[in-house]
């Protein structure tokens, strides 16, 4: 979806926001997800922000619906809109054992009445399938019950409309739940929309929300964070080049309690770094790198490429690369961070020396001689600019680079 230029609207571009609250998920008398609270919170966000479009639009709330056919009619009407469409669904995902279908439980749905009182998930996929690519976003905040959870594992994920960008979470049935409030994922999604002067793309919103939300262990993310890529320049301007075609599950790591300090001054709220670090230490390096890239892109938009905040996130990515054993990328990132710091700080500043030390260590771990030669020259230039650096380190760097280049050492 994209933001339309003012004055370019027509009735053919009219958009639609469809918000659907299914049945609440409750475990041991504690509410796991409160769909009505989620819809109430989303209702305070302007439709133009939800749609990322200035086109005139309509909003439909479905809260407390008991008849799946009523929901189907609303869904069909929304799917017929010619402009951008956002469909948000929250509630309990269940399974009809007799019909072998996943359903969104509606108000009053029980295990014995699922096929008559719940919305078949396939209806959602079918109704949105014919829509043009790039105009549809589906956001999910769901809890799978004990009947649905093993089915999701068997399917390898939750089926999603091929033409829609689908983002969200499916929480497992085992967690105890909390109060009857807006759920963590939806709350952080909304917070990012409100607090950012430049609206993030759907990919970024999802990455931010997953990174900041205290998701229970085992939570499935749609799409999996490992399937995300760093937002492109085209996406940063509010446009999505290609829709997400499928969603696959990934168990979320146990989340370290978030600190109150924000990663950058312009983004108040929870710090995503503990969650990113938890992903890396649990071996999910690509997911950690993806979330860090999304946050770095956000910081670049807000503060610029030469900002201290951008340098800090480059250093985070460098350390993540080191933890993953990607010493080539880690070396390049540390060198870049060192140069950025050297442009603003004195050569003997601890942060400058720390970046140089990180670059030097990762470079010594490079086994690929071509990669070591390529990075060695840049590293040597950085080290040469640091008068307070221990001379032995500079000498050893020169010696190794001479060996790599096939030049006899004169030291």
C-alpha positions as CSV (number, residue, x, y, z in Angstrom):
1,X,0.0,0.0,0.0
2,X,1.1,3.5,-0.6
3,X,0.3,7.1,0.4
4,X,-1.6,8.9,-2.4
5,X,-0.7,12.4,-3.4
6,X,-3.3,15.0,-2.4
7,X,-5.7,15.9,-5.1
8,X,-5.4,12.6,-6.9
9,X,-8.4,10.9,-5.3
10,X,-11.4,9.4,-7.1
11,X,-14.2,7.2,-6.0
12,X,-12.3,4.4,-7.7
13,X,-9.6,4.7,-5.1
14,X,-11.8,4.5,-2.0
15,X,-10.3,2.4,0.8
16,X,-11.6,0.3,3.6
17,X,-10.7,-0.7,7.1
18,X,-12.3,-3.9,8.4
19,X,-11.8,-4.6,12.1
20,X,-13.0,-8.0,13.4
21,X,-13.1,-9.1,17.0
22,X,-13.6,-12.8,17.5
23,X,-14.1,-14.6,20.8
24,X,-11.8,-13.8,23.7
25,X,-9.2,-16.4,24.6
26,X,-9.3,-17.3,28.3
27,X,-7.0,-19.7,30.2
28,X,-7.5,-20.4,33.9
29,X,-9.9,-17.5,34.1
30,X,-7.2,-15.1,32.8
31,X,-7.8,-13.4,29.5
32,X,-5.1,-14.2,27.0
33,X,-6.4,-11.9,24.3
34,X,-9.2,-9.4,24.5
35,X,-10.3,-8.7,21.0
36,X,-12.8,-5.9,22.0
37,X,-10.0,-4.0,23.7
38,X,-7.8,-4.3,20.7
39,X,-10.6,-3.0,18.4
40,X,-11.3,-0.1,20.7
41,X,-7.6,0.9,20.6
42,X,-7.4,0.6,16.8
43,X,-10.5,2.7,16.5
44,X,-8.6,5.7,17.9
45,X,-6.1,5.5,15.0
46,X,-7.2,7.5,11.9
47,X,-8.1,5.3,9.0
48,X,-5.7,7.2,6.8
49,X,-2.8,6.1,9.1
50,X,-4.0,2.5,9.2
51,X,-4.2,2.4,5.5
52,X,-1.1,4.5,4.8
53,X,-3.2,6.3,2.3
54,X,-5.0,9.7,1.9
55,X,-7.8,8.1,-0.2
56,X,-11.3,8.5,1.3
57,X,-12.2,5.4,3.2
58,X,-14.8,3.6,5.2
59,X,-14.3,1.7,8.5
60,X,-16.3,-1.3,9.6
61,X,-16.2,-2.7,13.2
62,X,-17.4,-6.3,13.9
63,X,-17.4,-6.9,17.6
64,X,-19.5,-9.5,19.3
65,X,-20.7,-11.1,16.0
66,X,-22.2,-14.5,16.4
67,X,-23.2,-15.4,12.9
68,X,-20.3,-16.4,10.5
69,X,-22.4,-15.5,7.5
70,X,-22.7,-11.9,8.8
71,X,-18.9,-11.7,9.0
72,X,-18.6,-13.2,5.6
73,X,-20.9,-10.5,4.0
74,X,-18.8,-7.8,5.7
75,X,-15.6,-9.4,4.5
76,X,-16.9,-9.8,1.0
77,X,-18.0,-6.1,0.9
78,X,-14.6,-5.0,2.1
79,X,-12.8,-7.2,-0.4
80,X,-14.7,-5.5,-3.2
81,X,-13.3,-2.1,-2.4
82,X,-11.2,-0.8,-5.3
83,X,-8.6,1.0,-3.1
84,X,-6.4,0.0,-0.2
85,X,-7.8,-2.5,2.3
86,X,-6.7,-3.3,5.9
87,X,-8.3,-6.3,7.6
88,X,-7.5,-6.8,11.3
89,X,-8.5,-9.9,13.1
90,X,-8.1,-10.7,16.8
91,X,-9.4,-13.5,18.9
92,X,-9.2,-17.3,19.4
93,X,-8.2,-19.6,16.6
94,X,-9.8,-23.0,16.9
95,X,-10.3,-26.2,14.9
96,X,-13.3,-28.1,13.7
97,X,-12.3,-31.7,14.2
98,X,-15.2,-33.0,12.2
99,X,-14.7,-30.7,9.2
100,X,-10.9,-30.6,9.6
101,X,-10.9,-26.8,9.2
102,X,-9.4,-23.9,11.1
103,X,-11.8,-21.3,12.3
104,X,-11.8,-17.9,14.0
105,X,-14.1,-18.4,17.1
106,X,-16.9,-15.9,17.3
107,X,-18.9,-14.9,20.3
108,X,-20.5,-18.0,21.8
109,X,-18.5,-20.5,19.8
110,X,-17.8,-23.8,21.6
111,X,-16.0,-26.9,20.7
112,X,-19.2,-28.6,19.8
113,X,-20.6,-25.7,17.7
114,X,-17.5,-24.5,15.8
115,X,-18.7,-25.4,12.4
116,X,-21.9,-23.4,12.9
117,X,-20.8,-20.5,15.0
118,X,-17.2,-19.7,14.0
119,X,-15.7,-18.2,10.9
120,X,-13.9,-20.7,8.6
121,X,-10.4,-19.5,8.0
122,X,-10.6,-20.5,4.4
123,X,-13.4,-17.9,3.9
124,X,-10.9,-15.2,4.7
125,X,-8.3,-16.6,2.3
126,X,-10.8,-17.1,-0.5
127,X,-12.5,-13.7,-0.3
128,X,-9.2,-11.8,-0.4
129,X,-7.5,-14.0,-3.0
130,X,-8.8,-12.1,-6.1
131,X,-7.6,-8.7,-4.9
132,X,-4.8,-7.0,-6.8
133,X,-1.4,-7.4,-5.3
134,X,-0.1,-4.5,-3.2
135,X,-3.5,-3.2,-2.0
136,X,-4.3,-5.5,0.9
137,X,-2.8,-5.8,4.4
138,X,-4.0,-8.4,6.9
139,X,-2.9,-7.9,10.6
140,X,-3.5,-10.8,13.0
141,X,-3.4,-10.9,16.8
142,X,-4.6,-14.4,17.7
143,X,-4.4,-17.1,20.3
144,X,-4.6,-20.7,19.1
145,X,-6.5,-23.1,21.4
146,X,-5.5,-26.6,22.2
147,X,-7.3,-27.9,19.2
148,X,-5.8,-25.5,16.7
149,X,-2.2,-25.4,17.9
150,X,-1.1,-28.9,16.7
151,X,-2.8,-28.3,13.4
152,X,-0.7,-25.1,12.8
153,X,2.4,-27.1,13.5
154,X,1.3,-29.8,11.1
155,X,0.5,-27.3,8.4
156,X,3.8,-25.4,8.9
157,X,2.0,-22.2,9.6
158,X,-1.3,-20.3,9.1
159,X,-2.7,-20.2,5.5
160,X,-2.8,-16.6,4.3
161,X,-4.2,-14.8,1.2
162,X,-1.6,-14.9,-1.5
163,X,-2.2,-11.3,-2.7
164,X,-2.1,-9.8,0.8
165,X,0.8,-8.6,3.0
166,X,0.1,-10.6,6.2
167,X,1.6,-9.6,9.6
168,X,0.9,-10.8,13.1
169,X,1.3,-13.3,15.8
170,X,-0.4,-16.5,16.9
171,X,0.2,-17.2,20.6
172,X,0.2,-20.8,21.9
173,X,-2.5,-22.1,24.2
174,X,-0.2,-22.8,27.2
175,X,0.5,-19.3,28.5
176,X,-1.5,-18.0,31.4
177,X,-2.5,-14.6,30.1
178,X,-3.0,-11.3,31.8
179,X,-5.5,-8.6,32.3
180,X,-8.4,-7.7,30.0
181,X,-6.3,-5.0,28.1
182,X,-4.9,-4.4,24.7
183,X,-2.6,-7.2,23.8
184,X,1.2,-6.5,23.6
185,X,1.6,-7.0,19.8
186,X,-1.3,-4.7,18.9
187,X,-0.4,-2.1,21.4
188,X,3.2,-1.8,20.1
189,X,1.9,-1.8,16.5
190,X,-0.3,1.2,17.4
191,X,2.4,2.9,19.4
192,X,4.7,2.9,16.4
193,X,2.0,4.4,14.2
194,X,1.5,7.2,16.7
195,X,5.0,8.0,17.7
196,X,6.8,8.0,14.3
197,X,6.8,11.2,12.3
198,X,7.3,9.1,9.2
199,X,4.9,6.1,9.0
200,X,6.9,2.9,9.0
201,X,6.0,0.2,6.4
202,X,4.1,-2.9,7.3
203,X,7.3,-4.9,7.4
204,X,8.9,-2.3,9.8
205,X,5.8,-2.1,12.0
206,X,5.7,-5.9,12.4
207,X,9.4,-6.1,13.2
208,X,9.1,-3.3,15.7
209,X,6.1,-4.8,17.4
210,X,7.6,-8.3,17.6
211,X,10.9,-6.9,18.9
212,X,9.3,-4.8,21.6
213,X,6.3,-7.0,22.6
214,X,6.8,-9.5,25.5
215,X,5.6,-12.4,23.4
216,X,5.2,-15.8,25.2
217,X,7.8,-18.5,24.3
218,X,6.7,-20.5,21.3
219,X,4.7,-17.6,19.7
220,X,4.4,-17.9,15.9
221,X,5.1,-14.7,13.9
222,X,3.6,-14.1,10.5
223,X,5.8,-13.8,8.5
224,X,8.6,-15.3,10.5
225,X,11.2,-12.7,11.3
226,X,13.8,-14.8,9.4
227,X,11.6,-14.3,6.3
228,X,11.8,-10.5,6.5
229,X,14.5,-8.4,4.8
230,X,15.7,-5.0,5.5
231,X,13.2,-2.5,4.2
232,X,14.2,-1.1,0.8
233,X,14.3,2.5,-0.1
234,X,11.0,2.1,-2.0
235,X,9.4,0.6,1.1
236,X,10.8,3.5,3.3
237,X,8.8,5.9,1.2
238,X,5.6,4.1,2.3
239,X,5.4,1.7,-0.6
240,X,5.6,-2.1,-0.6
241,X,7.2,-3.5,-3.7
242,X,6.1,-7.1,-3.3
243,X,3.4,-8.7,-1.2
244,X,4.3,-11.3,1.3
245,X,3.1,-14.5,-0.3
246,X,3.1,-16.9,2.7
247,X,3.6,-17.0,6.4
248,X,5.6,-19.6,8.3
249,X,5.9,-20.1,12.0
250,X,8.9,-19.5,14.2
251,X,9.0,-20.1,17.9
252,X,9.7,-16.8,19.7
253,X,12.6,-16.9,22.2
254,X,11.9,-16.2,25.9
255,X,11.9,-12.5,26.0
256,X,14.2,-10.6,28.4
257,X,12.1,-8.0,30.3
258,X,12.2,-4.8,28.3
259,X,13.8,-1.8,29.9
260,X,12.2,1.6,30.0
261,X,15.0,3.2,28.1
262,X,14.4,3.7,24.4
263,X,17.0,2.7,21.8
264,X,17.0,6.2,20.4
265,X,15.7,9.5,21.8
266,X,12.9,9.9,19.2
267,X,11.4,6.5,19.9
268,X,10.1,6.4,23.5
269,X,8.9,3.0,24.7
270,X,10.5,-0.4,25.3
271,X,14.0,-1.3,24.2
272,X,14.1,-4.0,21.5
273,X,17.8,-4.8,22.2
274,X,17.2,-7.4,25.0
275,X,14.9,-9.4,22.6
276,X,17.3,-9.1,19.8
277,X,20.1,-10.3,22.0
278,X,18.0,-13.2,23.3
279,X,17.4,-14.3,19.7
280,X,21.1,-14.2,18.9
281,X,22.1,-16.1,22.1
282,X,19.5,-18.8,21.4
283,X,21.1,-19.3,17.9
284,X,18.5,-17.5,15.9
285,X,21.0,-15.2,14.3
286,X,19.2,-14.4,11.1
287,X,16.1,-13.3,13.0
288,X,18.2,-11.1,15.3
289,X,20.0,-9.5,12.4
290,X,16.7,-8.9,10.6
291,X,15.2,-7.0,13.5
292,X,18.4,-5.0,14.0
293,X,18.3,-4.1,10.3
294,X,14.7,-2.9,10.6
295,X,15.5,-0.8,13.6
296,X,18.6,0.6,11.9
297,X,16.6,1.6,8.9
298,X,14.1,3.4,11.2
299,X,16.9,5.3,12.9
300,X,18.4,6.3,9.5
301,X,15.1,7.8,8.5
302,X,14.8,9.7,11.7
303,X,18.4,10.8,12.4
304,X,20.3,10.3,9.2
305,X,23.2,8.1,8.1
306,X,25.9,10.0,10.0
307,X,24.0,10.3,13.3
308,X,25.4,8.7,16.5
309,X,22.2,6.7,16.8
310,X,22.9,5.1,13.4
311,X,26.4,4.3,14.4
312,X,25.2,2.6,17.6
313,X,22.9,0.3,15.5
314,X,25.7,-0.4,13.1
315,X,27.8,-1.6,16.1
316,X,24.9,-3.8,17.3
317,X,24.7,-5.4,13.9
318,X,28.5,-5.9,13.9
319,X,28.3,-7.7,17.2
320,X,25.4,-9.8,16.0
321,X,27.5,-10.8,12.9
322,X,30.4,-11.7,15.2
323,X,28.1,-13.9,17.3
324,X,26.8,-15.6,14.2
325,X,30.4,-16.3,13.0
326,X,30.1,-14.0,10.0
327,X,33.4,-12.3,10.5
328,X,33.5,-10.7,7.1
329,X,30.4,-8.7,7.7
330,X,31.4,-8.0,11.3
331,X,34.7,-6.6,10.2
332,X,33.2,-4.3,7.6
333,X,30.5,-3.1,10.0
334,X,33.1,-2.4,12.8
335,X,35.3,-0.5,10.3
336,X,32.4,1.6,9.2
337,X,31.4,2.3,12.8
338,X,35.0,3.2,13.6
339,X,35.1,5.7,10.8
340,X,31.8,7.2,11.7
341,X,32.9,7.7,15.3
342,X,36.3,9.1,14.2
343,X,34.5,11.7,12.2
344,X,32.8,13.0,15.4
345,X,35.1,12.0,18.2
346,X,38.7,12.2,19.1
347,X,41.0,9.3,18.0
348,X,41.6,8.3,21.6
349,X,37.9,8.2,22.5
350,X,37.0,4.8,24.1
351,X,34.2,4.2,21.6
352,X,36.6,4.8,18.7
353,X,39.2,2.4,20.1
354,X,36.5,-0.2,20.9
355,X,35.2,-0.1,17.3
356,X,38.8,-0.5,16.0
357,X,39.4,-3.4,18.4
358,X,36.2,-5.1,17.3
359,X,37.2,-4.7,13.6
360,X,40.7,-6.0,14.3
361,X,39.6,-9.1,16.2
362,X,37.0,-10.0,13.6
363,X,39.6,-9.5,10.8
364,X,42.0,-11.9,12.5
365,X,39.3,-14.5,12.5
366,X,38.8,-14.3,8.7
367,X,39.9,-17.5,7.0
368,X,39.1,-16.4,3.5
369,X,42.3,-14.8,2.2
370,X,40.6,-12.7,-0.5
371,X,38.1,-11.3,2.1
372,X,40.9,-10.6,4.5
373,X,43.0,-8.8,1.9
374,X,40.0,-6.7,0.9
375,X,39.1,-5.7,4.4
376,X,42.8,-5.4,5.5
377,X,43.5,-2.2,3.6
378,X,40.5,-0.4,5.1
379,X,41.3,-1.7,8.6
380,X,44.9,-0.5,8.3
381,X,43.7,3.0,7.3
382,X,41.5,3.1,10.4
383,X,44.2,1.9,12.7
384,X,46.8,4.4,11.2
385,X,44.4,7.2,12.3
386,X,44.6,6.2,16.0
387,X,47.8,7.5,17.6
388,X,47.0,6.0,21.0
389,X,46.6,2.5,19.6
390,X,49.2,0.0,20.9
391,X,52.0,0.0,18.2
392,X,52.3,-3.8,18.4
393,X,48.7,-4.2,17.0
394,X,49.4,-2.0,14.1
395,X,52.7,-3.8,13.3
396,X,51.0,-7.2,13.4
397,X,48.2,-6.0,11.1
398,X,50.8,-4.8,8.6
399,X,52.6,-8.1,8.8
400,X,49.6,-10.2,8.2
401,X,48.4,-8.0,5.3
402,X,51.9,-8.3,3.7
403,X,51.7,-12.0,4.0
404,X,48.2,-12.0,2.4
405,X,49.5,-9.8,-0.5
406,X,52.6,-12.1,-0.9
407,X,54.9,-9.2,0.0
408,X,57.9,-10.1,2.3
409,X,57.7,-8.3,5.6
410,X,60.4,-5.8,6.4
411,X,59.6,-5.7,10.1
